[in-house]
Each structure stands twice: as structure tokens, then as C-alpha cells.
Amino acid sequence: METLKYLAGYSATVKDQVHALIDNDTLAEILLKKYPDSHDIKTNKALYAYVVSIKNQFLRKSSPLSKIVYDDKIDVLHQALGLHSFVARVQGKNLKTKNEIRIGSVFKKSPVEFLRMIVVHELAHLKEKQHNKAFYKLCAHMEPEYHQLEFDMRLYLTYLDLGSELY
């Protein structure tokens, strides 16, 4: 049995069920039934507008975002699907700070629900830097189905890892 790297933290029972879906060749069918379409947010400009609209809905008073882009260099293999970075630079006597969000390019062809889950995750880092209880509570506030979407996204990445595409 191959390892399911995106499901490493899950129980053996869950992993066995996923292996059964893979062996029966039904994982794609289940994903497509639940998430039939990919989104049309393909450009960095469209991504910026999408992220800012979610930010303005839930985190209006948080720091502004200076950059939001799809990034080909984010390594999905090392559990990084998106990155939130806080950049501080000294300019003269002033300290300038910028918040940037980078989303893995794999999400250009994903269902909008998975893109939203990643965006919500990265936006939550504006308020909570660590993955703690408050962080996940904020994620669930911005996206009530956050935890289910995270699991389904892991199934999607597992399917992609098998060398197939859905969309």
C-alpha cells in the first residue's frame, strides 16, 4: 500500500477507506459528484479581488494586503499550499511592513470551495500566527465547512498525486 502523505495525521480506518476508494477507482467519481466544477479565478488580478472581498467581509480592520498571487514555487509536497508572509523593511528611519499571500498554483484548477478554504486559512494568519484553537475557530467562522473542505481538499490532492486530473 502506498502512503497517503496528505492524510498522514488521520486514523488507519480513514486511510483504509481512502485506499479502498483508490483501489475501486471511485475517488474521482466521489470528488466530481461533490465538486463538479472548477472555478474561473485564473489570474493574479482576479485572485487579488477574490481574496480582498473575503478579507473585507470578515477582517475589515486587519492589516492591508500588499500582494496576493498564485505561486508556482510553493511546494505542495512539503505541506505548503499557501503562504502568508509578513515582510518588514527599514526605509530610512521608518519601518515598513507588508502582508503577502501566495496560493499554490495547483489551486488554479480546483473547485472554488478548495480555493476559498486555502484563502480563509491564509487570511486567518493575519490575526492568529499559530495553528491553535483560536486560529481554527476563526477559520470556521469565515468558512463554516472549513474542516470538511480541508479533508476533501486532501482527498483531491491525493487524487492529483496519483497522476490524474479532475478538471
Secondary structure, 3 states (H helix, E strand, C coil): CCCCHHHCCCCHHHHHHHHHHHHCCCHHHHHHHHCCCCCCCCCHHHHHHHHHHHHHHHCCCCCCEEEEEEECCCCHHHCCCEEEEEEEEEECCEEEEEEEEEEEHHHHHCCHHHHHHHHHHHHHCCCCCCCCHHHHHHHHHHCCCHHHHHHHHHHHHHHHHCCCCCC
